[in-house]
Amino acid sequence: MQAASINAIGPASETASARLRSLNQVVRLFPLRRFLFLQGVPGLFLHSLGVALAERGHAVSRVNFNGGDRLAWPSLPAIDFTGRATEWPTFLQRLILDLAPTDFVLHGDCRPLHRAAIELANRRGITVHVFEEGYLRPDWITLEVGGVNGYSSLPRAPAAYHVASGLLPAQPAARHVPPSARTRARDCILYGLGCIALTARYPRYATHRGWSLPHEATGWIRRAVRTPLARRRSAQTLRTAFAAAGGFFVMPIQMDNDSQILCHSDLGGMMHAIHLVVASFARHAARDAVLVVKAHPLDNGVIDWRRVTRDAAVNAGIAGRVVLAEDCDLQVLLDAALGLVTVNSTSATFALASGVPVMALGRSVYDLPGLTDQGTLEAFWRNPMPPDPDLFDAFRRVLAHACLVRGDFFTPEGVSQAVAGAVPRIVAAQSAATRVHAIVDAAVAASVA
């Protein structure tokens, strides 16, 4: 169906109003739930999910905010939002009155457009289903009702994981689907081209990512050109780290515009976090220890992290003890690391799985007593506390049951898996906390029967 287009504030054109009334009539024919999709990852994952829900008799429509959204939603009902971000709440309120959605579906709950939608949904009693990259990787994506990461409803008490895990059946085996950097890159490029090609239709759209598409494209090109040199420098970094008499710690870089950094920490950005950690390392770590700053595998090359890391080390007076690993396998580092310091990167779950001590400086679902070091950063450098392997196993089992879905967002097989797993979760509309409590309730009911 052709997308209806409505200007956010002020009277809509007669044509746009007629299209919306037509869409409204289509939506209200469905006796079941009415799903309104907002933004997602590049590619056709959200559309595939929408088709699966529509095939089960639910009403499905989407709001397109830019040309990439429009091209990724080829066949289901849609409405174009062409106003300014400040006009979005009023637009959405009117859309809710017209379409009466029961559920929102979106990826990432910290995008400004999504935060406004979630606040309105909470007031209106609309269920919000939030997708995100998997808390555990690979082979998983995250799906929670209400919010993810710092907004997650997952329990904060370690005992809850021990109890619930002991009541769960064994996870069925599933085939590993190798991630495809090429497919992901293709989807991102097509999304960006769609945004550029349809700029005239969405002239007021502003990305949440912080950089313009041309700026990011330039960064990716620069990074691709430098890849051979980065690999050679990373090999030298590994030699330096493994030769350190006092061992080494790892700090993974997160994307500087990552909502995890901006919304779920108080550090103000990744560059500030690096300077803070390096300064602490200089003052409190053993003098023969090394800090390896690990570049993000999907970094867009816009920020010169070599310069940021070098400046932080020079300012702290330890230029020879802080090195940047631009292109290497994180697991290679974790196999020998003394500990990992992060703001709230998912990389920490790889460290926990390997028994490596973790210090988390932000808010994250895995920052639990018994998993991460609950002391100070200053003490961590001298006496890092390793994770409890039994607690991590329980944590991993409960996450898989409560808020993870097998699959991925980009490969055909991964998308198929993810859609198949997500549909029943969305229809059930249970928060992670509810799913965890239901495990215990079912066990109690069975013991009484």
C-alpha positions in Angstrom: 0.0 0.0 0.0 1.3 3.5 -0.8 2.4 5.4 2.3 0.1 8.1 3.5 1.9 11.4 4.2 0.8 13.8 6.9 2.5 17.0 8.0 2.9 16.9 11.8 1.2 20.1 12.9 -1.3 22.1 11.0 -4.0 20.8 8.7 -3.2 17.8 6.6 -4.0 18.0 3.0 -7.3 16.5 1.8 -5.4 13.8 -0.1 -3.3 12.8 3.0 -6.4 12.8 5.2 -8.2 10.6 2.7 -5.3 8.1 2.6 -5.2 8.0 6.4 -9.0 7.4 6.6 -8.5 4.6 4.0 -5.7 3.1 6.1 -7.8 3.5 9.2 -10.6 1.5 7.7 -8.2 -1.3 6.6 -6.6 -1.5 10.1 -10.0 -1.7 11.9 -11.1 -4.6 9.9 -8.7 -6.8 11.9 -10.3 -8.2 15.1 -6.9 -9.0 16.8 -4.0 -6.7 17.8 -3.0 -3.6 15.9 0.8 -3.2 15.6 2.4 0.1 14.7 6.1 -0.3 13.7 8.6 2.5 14.1 12.3 2.4 13.1 14.4 -0.7 12.9 17.7 -1.9 11.7 18.6 -1.5 8.0 17.3 -4.4 5.9 14.0 -6.3 5.8 13.9 -7.8 9.2 11.0 -5.6 10.5 9.1 -6.0 7.3 9.4 -9.8 7.5 8.2 -9.7 11.1 5.3 -7.5 10.0 4.3 -9.9 7.3 4.4 -12.8 9.7 2.1 -10.9 12.2 -0.3 -9.9 9.4 -0.5 -13.5 8.2 -1.8 -14.4 11.6 -4.6 -11.9 11.4 -3.2 -8.9 13.1 -3.2 -5.4 11.7 0.2 -4.1 10.9 1.3 -0.6 9.7 4.5 1.5 10.0 5.6 5.1 10.3 8.4 5.9 7.8 10.7 8.7 8.9 13.1 8.7 5.9 13.7 7.1 2.5 15.6 4.1 4.0 12.6 3.3 6.2 10.3 3.5 3.1 12.4 1.2 1.0 12.7 -1.3 3.8 8.8 -1.5 4.1 7.8 -2.4 0.6 4.3 -4.0 0.8 2.5 -3.3 4.1 0.5 -0.2 5.1 2.6 2.8 6.1 2.3 6.5 7.0 5.1 9.0 6.2 6.1 11.4 9.0 7.6 14.4 7.2 7.6 17.0 10.1 10.3 18.1 12.5 11.2 16.0 15.5 9.5 18.6 17.8 6.3 17.9 15.9 6.5 14.1 16.3 4.6 13.7 19.7 1.6 15.7 18.3 1.6 13.7 15.1 1.8 10.4 17.0 -1.1 11.4 19.3 -3.3 12.0 16.3 -2.1 8.8 14.7 -3.0 6.9 17.9 -6.6 8.3 17.8 -7.0 7.3 14.2 -5.4 3.8 14.3 -5.9 2.8 17.9 -2.7 0.7 18.0 -2.4 -1.9 20.8 1.3 -2.4 20.3 4.4 -0.5 19.1 7.4 -2.4 17.6 10.7 -0.7 17.4 14.5 -1.2 17.5 16.4 0.7 20.1 14.6 2.5 22.9 16.9 5.5 23.3 16.4 7.1 19.9 14.8 10.5 20.5 11.8 9.6 18.3 11.4 6.3 20.2 11.7 7.8 23.6 8.8 10.2 22.9 6.8 7.3 21.5 7.5 5.1 24.5 6.5 7.9 26.9 3.2 8.4 25.1 2.6 4.6 24.9 3.1 4.3 28.7 0.4 6.9 29.2 -2.0 5.3 26.7 -1.5 1.7 27.8 0.1 0.6 24.6 2.5 -2.3 24.8 6.0 -1.5 23.5 8.2 -4.3 22.0 11.9 -3.3 21.8 14.5 -5.1 19.7 18.2 -4.6 20.2 21.4 -6.5 19.4 21.7 -9.6 21.5 22.8 -9.4 25.2 24.6 -12.6 24.3 26.3 -13.0 21.0 26.4 -14.5 18.4 23.2 -16.3 17.5 20.8 -14.2 19.6 18.9 -10.9 19.3 17.2 -9.1 22.3 13.5 -8.6 22.5 11.9 -7.1 25.6 8.6 -5.5 26.5 9.0 -2.0 27.8 12.7 -1.4 27.3 16.2 -2.9 27.1 19.6 -2.5 28.6 19.3 0.1 31.4 15.5 0.1 31.0 15.2 -3.7 31.2 12.9 -5.3 33.7 15.3 -8.2 34.3 15.9 -9.0 38.0 18.7 -7.3 39.8 19.1 -10.0 42.5 21.5 -12.8 41.6 19.4 -15.3 43.6 16.6 -14.8 41.1 18.8 -16.2 38.4 19.9 -19.2 40.4 16.3 -20.1 41.3 14.8 -19.6 37.9 17.7 -21.3 36.1 17.3 -24.4 38.1 13.6 -24.7 37.0 14.2 -24.2 33.3 14.4 -27.1 30.8 17.5 -27.5 28.7 17.8 -25.2 25.8 17.3 -27.1 22.5 20.3 -27.1 20.2 20.2 -24.7 17.3 22.5 -24.4 14.3 25.0 -21.5 14.4 24.4 -19.0 11.6 27.7 -17.3 10.7 27.3 -13.5 10.7 27.7 -11.8 7.3 29.6 -8.5 7.4 28.9 -8.2 3.6 25.1 -8.6 4.0 25.1 -6.1 6.9 27.2 -3.6 4.9 24.9 -4.0 1.9 21.8 -3.4 3.9 23.3 -0.3 5.5 24.5 1.1 2.2 21.0 0.6 0.6 19.4 2.2 3.6 21.7 5.2 3.3 21.1 5.5 -0.4 17.4 5.4 0.2 17.7 8.2 2.7 19.7 10.3 0.2 17.4 9.5 -2.8 14.2 10.5 -1.0 15.6 13.5 0.9 13.0 15.7 -0.8 10.2 13.6 0.6 11.6 13.7 4.1 13.4 17.1 4.2 13.3 17.6 8.0 14.6 14.1 9.0 17.6 14.2 11.4 19.4 10.9 12.2 19.9 9.9 15.8 23.4 8.7 15.0 25.1 12.2 15.3 26.8 12.2 11.9 25.6 12.9 8.4 25.5 10.0 5.9 28.3 11.6 3.8 30.4 12.1 6.9 30.0 8.4 7.9 30.6 7.2 4.3 33.9 9.1 4.3 34.9 7.5 7.6 34.1 4.0 6.3 36.2 4.6 3.1 39.1 6.0 5.2 38.9 2.9 7.5 38.9 0.5 4.5 42.0 2.1 3.0 43.8 1.9 6.3 42.9 -1.8 7.1 46.2 -3.4 6.0 48.2 -0.9 8.1 45.8 -1.4 11.0 46.3 -5.1 10.9 50.1 -4.7 11.0 49.9 -2.3 13.9 47.5 -4.6 15.8 50.0 -7.5 15.5 52.6 -5.3 17.2 50.0 -4.3 19.8 49.4 -8.0 20.6 53.2 -8.6 20.9 53.5 -5.7 23.3 50.5 -6.9 25.4 51.6 -10.5 25.7 55.2 -9.4 26.5 54.1 -7.2 29.4 55.7 -8.5 32.6 52.8 -7.3 34.7 50.1 -8.6 32.3 47.5 -6.6 30.5 43.9 -5.3 30.9 41.5 -4.7 28.0 39.1 -1.8 27.4 36.7 -2.2 24.5 35.7 1.0 22.7 32.0 1.5 22.2 30.5 3.7 19.5 30.7 7.3 20.7 27.1 7.9 19.8 25.9 4.5 21.2 22.8 5.0 23.4 24.5 2.7 25.9 27.0 5.4 26.5 24.7 8.4 26.2 21.7 7.1 28.1 23.0 4.3 30.4 26.1 5.9 31.8 27.1 9.2 33.4 30.4 9.5 31.6 29.3 11.8 28.7 30.9 9.9 25.9 33.6 7.3 25.0 36.4 9.7 24.6 35.9 11.0 28.2 35.7 7.3 29.3 39.0 6.5 27.8 40.7 9.5 29.4 39.2 8.6 32.8 40.2 4.9 32.6 43.7 5.6 31.3 44.3 8.2 34.1 43.1 5.6 36.7 45.3 2.9 35.2 48.3 5.2 35.4 47.8 6.0 39.1 46.8 2.5 40.4 47.8 -0.3 38.1 51.1 -2.2 38.4 53.9 -0.2 36.7 54.8 -3.1 34.4 51.1 -3.7 33.3 49.7 -2.7 29.9 46.2 -1.4 29.0 45.0 -2.6 25.6 42.2 -0.4 24.1 40.3 -2.5 21.7 38.6 -0.8 18.7 34.9 -1.6 17.9 34.6 -4.0 14.9 31.9 -1.8 13.4 33.5 1.6 14.1 32.8 3.9 11.2 36.3 5.6 11.2 34.9 9.1 11.9 36.8 9.4 15.2 40.6 8.9 15.2 40.8 6.6 18.2 44.6 6.2 17.8 45.0 9.9 18.5 42.4 9.8 21.4 44.2 6.8 23.0 47.7 8.4 22.5 46.6 11.7 23.9 45.1 10.0 27.0 48.3 8.0 27.6 50.5 11.1 27.1 48.4 13.2 29.5 48.7 10.4 32.1 52.4 10.0 31.6 52.3 6.4 30.5 52.7 6.6 26.7 54.4 3.3 26.4 51.9 1.3 28.5 48.6 2.1 26.6 48.2 0.5 23.1 45.3 0.4 20.6 44.3 -2.9 19.0 42.5 -1.8 15.8 41.9 -5.1 14.1 42.1 -8.3 16.2 39.9 -11.0 17.7 38.7 -10.0 21.2 38.8 -13.6 22.3 42.5 -13.7 21.7 43.0 -10.9 24.2 40.5 -12.4 26.7 42.3 -15.7 26.8 45.3 -14.0 28.6 43.8 -10.7 30.0 43.9 -9.9 33.7 40.6 -8.1 33.4 38.2 -6.1 31.2 37.1 -2.5 31.9 34.0 -1.3 30.1 31.3 1.3 30.3 28.6 -1.2 29.4 29.7 -3.0 26.3 28.2 -6.4 25.4 31.9 -7.5 25.0 31.8 -8.0 28.8 29.6 -11.1 28.3 32.5 -12.7 26.3 34.8 -11.9 29.2 32.4 -13.3 31.8 32.0 -16.5 29.8 35.8 -16.8 29.8 36.1 -16.2 33.5 37.8 -12.8 33.1 37.1 -10.2 35.8 34.9 -7.3 34.6 34.5 -3.7 35.8 31.4 -2.0 34.4 31.3 1.8 34.7 27.8 2.3 33.4 24.4 0.6 33.8 23.9 -2.8 32.2 21.9 -6.0 32.6 25.0 -8.0 33.5 26.3 -5.7 36.2 25.3 -7.9 39.1 27.1 -8.9 42.3 28.9 -12.1 41.6 29.3 -11.3 37.9 31.1 -8.0 37.7 33.5 -6.6 40.2 31.4 -4.4 42.6 34.4 -2.5 44.0 36.1 0.6 42.8 38.0 1.0 39.5 41.1 2.0 41.6 41.1 -1.4 43.4 40.2 -3.3 40.3 43.7 -2.8 38.8 45.4 -4.5 41.7 42.8 -7.1 42.8 40.2 -7.8 40.1 37.5 -10.2 41.2 36.6 -13.0 38.8 33.0 -13.8 38.0 31.1 -16.7 39.6 30.8 -19.3 36.7 27.7 -20.8 38.2 26.0 -17.5 38.3 27.0 -16.6 34.8 25.6 -20.0 33.6 22.3 -19.3 35.4 22.3 -15.7 34.0 22.8 -16.9 30.5 20.1 -19.6 30.8 17.5 -17.1 32.2 18.3 -14.5 29.5 17.8 -17.0 26.8 14.4 -17.8 28.2 13.2 -14.3 29.2 14.4 -11.9 26.6 16.5 -13.4 23.8 15.5 -14.9 20.5 17.6 -17.1 18.2 18.7 -15.5 15.0 20.1 -12.2 13.7 18.9 -9.1 11.8 20.8 -9.5 8.6 21.4 -13.0 7.2 18.4 -14.7 5.5 18.5 -17.7 7.7 19.1 -15.6 10.8 16.1 -13.4 10.0 13.9 -16.4 9.4 14.9 -17.8 12.8 14.4 -14.5 14.5 11.0 -13.9 13.0 9.8 -17.4 14.0 11.0 -16.8 17.6 9.8 -13.3 17.9 6.2 -13.7 16.8 5.0 -15.9 19.7 7.0 -13.6 22.1 5.3 -10.5 20.7 1.8 -12.1 20.8 2.4 -13.2 24.4 3.5 -9.6 25.3 5.2 -10.6 28.6 8.0 -8.5 30.1 11.3 -10.2 31.0 10.4 -9.9 34.7 7.0 -11.6 34.1 8.6 -14.4 32.2 11.1 -15.0 35.0 8.4 -14.9 37.7 6.3 -17.3 35.6 9.0 -20.0 35.8 8.8 -19.9 39.6 5.0 -19.7 39.7 4.7 -22.8 37.4 7.1 -24.8 39.6 5.2 -23.9 42.7 1.9 -24.8 41.1 3.3 -28.1 39.9 4.6 -29.0 43.4 1.2 -28.3 45.0 -0.8 -30.3 42.4 
